Amino acid sequence: MGMAKYDRLLFILNLLRTRRNLTAALIAKECGVTERSIYRDVLALSEANIPIYYHNGYKLASDLFLPALNFDFDEYTCLKLALESSPLHKTGKYDGVLKRIGAKVESGLSQAVKERRKNAVDATHIDIETSIEEKRAARFYGVIERAVSERRCLRLEYDSVESGETSRVVEPHFIIFRGRAFYFVAYCRLRKELRTFRLERVQNIDLLEEHFTPQQGVTPDSYFEGSWELGGGEPVEVVIRFTGHSAKRVGSVMHHPKETKQKGRNGDLVYRVTVRGMEEIQRWVLGFGDEARVLEPKRMRDNLARIGRYYVDTYCSGNPGGK
């Protein structure tokens, strides 16, 4: 069944505001009614002094008769925070867009909200750290986004931490801000698998005319499921015993959606989580010093023992420069 008449009239108005060249057949399909119903709806809107005309599709002569969005103070404050703190400011492409949106929001405020804003104290501040280099982001972000949208291949000159500078063709699936930087996930034809590329490590980029078919089911949620942050690899169960202040810090916040915590009688905490790959969580554990003891897996215990021997050799040898 199609939607109710008055809901349909509002829906048609929104269609006309946001889309071009809408015929009666297209509008009827969107609304789930017949074309004859749409003709009657257009007549009803015209009789209500809404200026609709037809030229290669139905259009609004003006949308000034529609009221601006009327934000209350909490909605305005939330939107302002989101706009001002967005990492998209660093991309080059969206910095100006975000500022224009902010200006439109400010101009469309009701007098009551404007008055309240004059005496309001900015109680909440959001500071999202980012390591992105803005000049490079301005050069490359828009190209990558276009490639994702148009399903076009990219040729990269990429400086990998593991393999150094390489040239490769990739099929980009999505861009994501994670941790402190922008990344894009793409199928790499050089490595023949999906890879995560850090935007600031791209040295040069070319948008190719070649199109690709994206792999099914590759989304940010599915791709990073089980990762500690970005890493991939085989799932591994990690068990850590925290003591002292670290037990309280770890116990008070969530670090991973699938973690479990068990408090001991003496104030210690056993933390258990299954993650893909060990490198990232191992770096996290090292930050707790002697208040974290890895119980499982043995591979991580061996790695930490090796790192411990390095510290002993470096800092207990009496030679500030090492061995």
Secondary structure per residue as TSV (DSSP state, phi and psi in degrees):
chain	resnum	aa	ss	phi	psi
A	1	M	-	360.0	146.5
A	2	G	-	-76.7	168.3
A	3	M	-	-74.5	162.3
A	4	A	-	-62.9	155.9
A	5	K	H	-58.0	-50.1
A	6	Y	H	-69.8	-35.0
A	7	D	H	-62.8	-38.1
A	8	R	H	-66.8	-39.0
A	9	L	H	-62.6	-43.0
A	10	L	H	-65.6	-38.3
A	11	F	H	-64.7	-41.2
A	12	I	H	-63.1	-41.3
A	13	L	H	-58.9	-43.7
A	14	N	H	-66.2	-36.8
A	15	L	H	-61.2	-44.9
A	16	L	H	-67.2	-29.5
A	17	R	H	-74.1	-28.4
A	18	T	H	-112.0	-14.2
A	19	R	-	-131.6	155.8
A	20	R	S	-110.9	160.3
A	21	N	S	54.3	44.9
A	22	L	B	-87.4	117.3
A	23	T	-	-87.8	168.2
A	24	A	H	-60.3	-36.2
A	25	A	H	-65.0	-42.0
A	26	L	H	-67.0	-43.0
A	27	I	H	-64.4	-41.5
A	28	A	H	-60.5	-40.3
A	29	K	H	-64.4	-41.8
A	30	E	H	-64.1	-37.6
A	31	C	H	-89.3	-14.4
A	32	G	T	74.4	32.8
A	33	V	S	-131.3	-178.5
A	34	T	-	-84.3	162.2
A	35	E	H	-61.9	-34.9
A	36	R	H	-60.2	-38.3
A	37	S	H	-64.3	-38.2
A	38	I	H	-66.1	-39.9
A	39	Y	H	-60.3	-40.8
A	40	R	H	-66.3	-37.1
A	41	D	H	-66.2	-42.3
A	42	V	H	-62.2	-40.8
A	43	L	H	-63.3	-41.8
A	44	A	H	-63.8	-39.8
A	45	L	H	-67.4	-39.6
A	46	S	H	-64.2	-40.3
A	47	E	H	-66.3	-19.8
A	48	A	T	-90.4	16.1
A	49	N	T	66.3	27.7
A	50	I	-	-93.5	118.8
A	51	P	-	-76.8	91.7
A	52	I	E	-106.9	136.2
A	53	Y	E	-137.2	166.3
A	54	Y	E	-116.3	122.6
A	55	H	S	-154.5	104.1
A	56	N	S	53.4	41.2
A	57	G	S	118.5	162.6
A	58	Y	E	-75.7	141.7
A	59	K	E	-142.9	159.4
A	60	L	E	-93.9	131.6
A	61	A	S	-67.4	-31.5
A	62	S	-	-160.9	146.2
A	63	D	-	-110.2	16.1
A	64	L	T	-68.3	-20.0
A	65	F	T	-74.8	-13.7
A	66	L	S	-89.6	130.2
A	67	P	-	-67.8	149.5
A	68	A	-	-68.5	159.2
A	69	L	-	-61.2	132.9
A	70	N	-	-106.0	90.2
A	71	F	-	-74.8	140.3
A	72	D	-	-83.3	177.5
A	73	F	H	-65.6	-40.8
A	74	D	H	-66.0	-40.0
A	75	E	H	-63.5	-42.9
A	76	Y	H	-62.3	-45.3
A	77	T	H	-63.1	-43.0
A	78	C	H	-63.7	-45.8
A	79	L	H	-64.9	-39.9
A	80	K	H	-61.9	-43.9
A	81	L	H	-61.7	-44.5
A	82	A	H	-62.2	-42.0
A	83	L	H	-68.0	-44.2
A	84	E	H	-72.1	-28.5
A	85	S	H	-97.2	-1.6
A	86	S	-	-65.2	132.0
A	87	P	G	-62.2	-14.5
A	88	L	G	-63.2	-17.3
A	89	H	G	-58.2	-27.9
A	90	K	G	-83.4	-6.7
A	91	T	G	-81.7	-15.4
A	92	G	S	85.4	-49.0
A	93	K	T	-69.0	-40.6
A	94	Y	T	-101.0	-5.1
A	95	D	H	-59.5	-49.5
A	96	G	H	-65.6	-37.1
A	97	V	H	-62.5	-45.9
A	98	L	H	-62.2	-37.8
A	99	K	H	-67.3	-39.1
A	100	R	H	-66.4	-40.4
A	101	I	H	-61.2	-43.8
A	102	G	H	-59.8	-41.1
A	103	A	H	-64.8	-39.2
A	104	K	H	-67.3	-39.2
A	105	V	H	-62.0	-45.6
A	106	E	H	-61.1	-41.7
A	107	S	H	-72.0	-22.0
A	108	G	T	-96.6	8.5
A	109	L	-	-73.0	147.6
A	110	S	-	-71.7	161.1
A	111	Q	H	-62.3	-35.1
A	112	A	H	-63.9	-42.3
A	113	V	H	-68.6	-38.9
A	114	K	H	-60.9	-41.3
A	115	E	H	-66.3	-42.4
A	116	R	H	-67.6	-33.5
A	117	R	H	-64.1	-32.4
A	118	K	H	-58.7	-37.4
A	119	N	H	-105.5	4.8
A	120	A	-	-77.8	144.6
A	121	V	-	-100.0	132.7
A	122	D	-	-72.9	94.6
A	123	A	-	-80.8	-31.1
A	124	T	-	-112.1	132.6
A	125	H	-	-128.2	137.3
A	126	I	-	-120.9	122.8
A	127	D	-	-123.4	98.9
A	128	I	-	-93.5	109.3
A	129	E	-	-70.7	141.6
A	130	T	-	-140.9	140.4
A	131	S	-	-96.1	6.3
A	132	I	-	-67.8	138.8
A	133	E	-	-90.6	116.3
A	134	E	H	-64.7	-37.6
A	135	K	H	-64.1	-41.5
A	136	R	H	-68.9	-40.0
A	137	A	H	-61.4	-41.8
A	138	A	H	-62.8	-31.3
A	139	R	H	-77.5	-36.7
A	140	F	H	-109.3	-28.5
A	141	Y	H	-59.4	-49.4
A	142	G	H	-61.8	-35.5
A	143	V	H	-66.0	-44.5
A	144	I	H	-65.4	-43.2
A	145	E	H	-61.2	-40.9
A	146	R	H	-64.7	-40.0
A	147	A	H	-63.5	-40.2
A	148	V	H	-63.8	-45.9
A	149	S	H	-65.5	-39.6
A	150	E	H	-95.7	1.4
A	151	R	T	54.9	51.5
A	152	R	E	-115.5	147.8
A	153	C	E	-75.4	156.3
A	154	L	E	-123.5	142.7
A	155	R	E	-102.9	121.5
A	156	L	E	-110.7	143.1
A	157	E	E	-104.1	111.2
A	158	Y	E	-126.9	134.5
A	159	D	E	-100.0	94.7
A	160	S	E	-82.7	142.4
A	161	V	T	-61.7	-37.8
A	162	E	T	-83.6	-42.7
A	163	S	T	-116.1	3.9
A	164	G	E	76.5	-159.1
A	165	E	E	-78.1	129.5
A	166	T	E	-139.6	159.1
A	167	S	E	-110.1	132.4
A	168	R	E	-152.9	156.2
A	169	V	E	-104.6	132.2
A	170	V	E	-129.9	159.5
A	171	E	E	-115.5	96.9
A	172	P	E	-75.4	133.4
A	173	H	E	-103.4	-38.5
A	174	F	E	-165.4	160.6
A	175	I	E	-109.1	143.9
A	176	I	E	-145.6	143.8
A	177	F	E	-99.2	120.8
A	178	R	E	-144.2	132.6
A	179	G	T	73.9	-111.0
A	180	R	T	-125.6	13.1
A	181	A	E	-148.1	164.4
A	182	F	E	-89.2	137.4
A	183	Y	E	-129.9	158.4
A	184	F	E	-132.3	141.4
A	185	V	E	-101.4	129.3
A	186	A	E	-146.9	152.7
A	187	Y	E	-78.8	122.3
A	188	C	E	-96.8	119.8
A	189	R	T	-73.3	-21.7
A	190	L	T	-71.8	-45.4
A	191	R	T	-93.5	-10.4
A	192	K	T	59.2	44.7
A	193	E	E	-165.4	165.8
A	194	L	E	-68.7	135.8
A	195	R	E	-133.8	155.5
A	196	T	E	-103.3	123.4
A	197	F	E	-113.4	131.1
A	198	R	E	-87.3	128.0
A	199	L	G	-57.1	-40.7
A	200	E	G	-73.9	-7.1
A	201	R	G	-95.0	-2.2
A	202	V	E	-74.9	124.8
A	203	Q	E	-91.8	-34.6
A	204	N	E	-158.9	156.9
A	205	I	E	-150.6	141.3
A	206	D	E	-131.1	131.2
A	207	L	E	-85.5	119.3
A	208	L	E	-92.1	159.3
A	209	E	E	-77.4	-18.0
A	210	E	E	-68.9	131.8
A	211	H	E	-98.2	160.0
A	212	F	-	-136.9	161.0
A	213	T	-	-100.9	117.7
A	214	P	-	-66.1	150.6
A	215	Q	-	-69.8	138.6
A	216	Q	T	-69.5	140.2
A	217	G	T	79.8	7.5
A	218	V	-	-89.4	100.6
A	219	T	-	-127.6	163.9
A	220	P	H	-55.4	-41.5
A	221	D	H	-64.5	-45.8
A	222	S	H	-72.6	-37.2
A	223	Y	H	-69.3	-40.8
A	224	F	S	-97.0	5.2
A	225	E	T	-59.1	125.8
A	226	G	T	88.7	-11.2
A	227	S	-	-73.4	149.8
A	228	W	S	-71.2	-44.1
A	229	E	S	-141.4	-69.8
A	230	L	S	-123.2	-23.3
A	231	G	-	-65.0	155.1
A	232	G	-	-120.6	-168.5
A	233	G	S	121.8	-174.0
A	234	E	S	-73.3	142.9
A	235	P	E	-62.3	139.4
A	236	V	E	-139.3	135.2
A	237	E	E	-86.2	127.6
A	238	V	E	-115.9	129.2
A	239	V	E	-123.6	126.1
A	240	I	E	-132.0	137.3
A	241	R	E	-103.4	120.1
A	242	F	E	-103.8	143.6
A	243	T	-	-129.6	171.7
A	244	G	H	60.6	-145.6
A	245	H	H	-64.5	-28.9
A	246	S	H	-65.2	-34.8
A	247	A	H	-61.8	-40.4
A	248	K	H	-68.0	-42.5
A	249	R	H	-65.1	-45.9
A	250	V	H	-67.9	-36.9
A	251	G	H	-72.8	-18.7
A	252	S	H	-89.0	-14.5
A	253	V	S	-136.0	160.8
A	254	M	-	-94.0	132.1
A	255	H	S	-108.8	-20.6
A	256	H	S	-153.3	140.2
A	257	P	T	-63.6	-19.4
A	258	K	T	-115.3	26.1
A	259	E	-	-81.3	157.1
A	260	T	E	-131.6	150.1
A	261	K	E	-133.9	138.1
A	262	Q	E	-130.2	117.3
A	263	K	E	-82.6	140.2
A	264	G	-	-97.8	169.5
A	265	R	T	-67.6	-31.2
A	266	N	T	-92.6	14.7
A	267	G	S	91.6	-2.7
A	268	D	-	-79.2	172.9
A	269	L	E	-142.0	128.8
A	270	V	E	-98.3	119.3
A	271	Y	E	-108.1	130.9
A	272	R	E	-132.8	132.4
A	273	V	E	-156.4	147.8
A	274	T	E	-107.6	121.7
A	275	V	E	-129.0	163.2
A	276	R	E	-92.6	112.3
A	277	G	-	84.0	154.6
A	278	M	S	-108.2	-19.4
A	279	E	H	-60.1	-46.2
A	280	E	H	-68.4	-45.9
A	281	I	H	-69.6	-28.3
A	282	Q	H	-65.0	-41.8
A	283	R	H	-62.5	-37.6
A	284	W	H	-63.2	-44.2
A	285	V	H	-62.1	-40.6
A	286	L	H	-58.8	-29.1
A	287	G	T	-67.3	-14.1
A	288	F	T	-95.2	-2.1
A	289	G	G	59.1	-134.9
A	290	D	G	-81.8	6.6
A	291	E	G	-96.6	9.1
A	292	A	E	-130.9	128.6
A	293	R	E	-127.5	117.6
A	294	V	E	-76.8	125.7
A	295	L	E	-94.9	-37.0
A	296	E	E	-146.6	149.8
A	297	P	-	-86.7	168.0
A	298	K	H	-63.6	-34.4
A	299	R	H	-59.2	-40.5
A	300	M	H	-70.3	-37.6
A	301	R	H	-60.2	-42.6
A	302	D	H	-64.8	-42.0
A	303	N	H	-60.3	-45.3
A	304	L	H	-67.4	-34.3
A	305	A	H	-63.6	-41.0
A	306	R	H	-64.1	-42.7
A	307	I	H	-64.1	-39.5
A	308	G	H	-61.0	-42.9
A	309	R	H	-62.0	-37.5
A	310	Y	H	-62.1	-43.5
A	311	Y	H	-62.5	-43.3
A	312	V	H	-62.3	-46.9
A	313	D	H	-63.7	-35.6
A	314	T	H	-79.9	-42.8
A	315	Y	H	-102.8	-9.2
A	316	C	S	-113.4	6.7
A	317	S	S	-85.8	-9.8
A	318	G	S	82.1	-1.5
A	319	N	-	-111.2	107.9
A	320	P	T	-58.1	-25.3
A	321	G	T	-88.1	2.2
A	322	G	-	101.5	-158.3
A	323	K	-	-64.0	360.0
